[in-house]
Amino acid sequence: MLHENDALRELYQEVILDHNKSPHNFGRLDHPTHEADGFNPLCGDHLHLTLDVRNGVIQDVRFEGEGCAISKASASIMTDELKGKSVDEAEKLFAAFQTSVTADVDADEDPLLGKLNVIGGVREFPVRIKCATLAMHTAKNALHGMGVATTENS
């Protein structure tokens, strides 16, 4: 019989594998208002993120690139969560996500994160935090018109 934490961990792993196999919002917007590249030199993850931001609201967001399952799932879930949010709400989401992945292993889920809480389990594997946060750093760079996001500067 599975312990409650083991069952939850197994469910989270399943969600990550599903998003890796069939990522949401995969591709490139034809006419983005914002875009940036992200690179994790530690394991070779790279992505290109395009956003359509109008009147301070993220209308659409897409990503493309290659990476590990955690990197791809994080980008897939993050793009889902960003759609329809204001830039200010996105900034709060980024801060909450960074806190979540670096919190104590037994930290509670943050309701602000929605489905991104699934990725929070990466805190148990510190070497994978950079994989999980690549999409977030890239989205922040895109929204602020900054250069390439690299996990080595984070």
Secondary structure, 3 states (H helix, E strand, C coil): CCCHHHHHHHHHHHHHHHHHHCCCCECCCCCCCEEEEEEECCCCEEEEEEEEEECCEEEEEEEEEECCHHHHHHHHHHHHHHCCCEHHHHHHHHHHHHHHHHCCCCCCCCHHHHHHHHHHHHHHCHHHHHHHHHHHHHHHHHHCCCCCEEHHHC
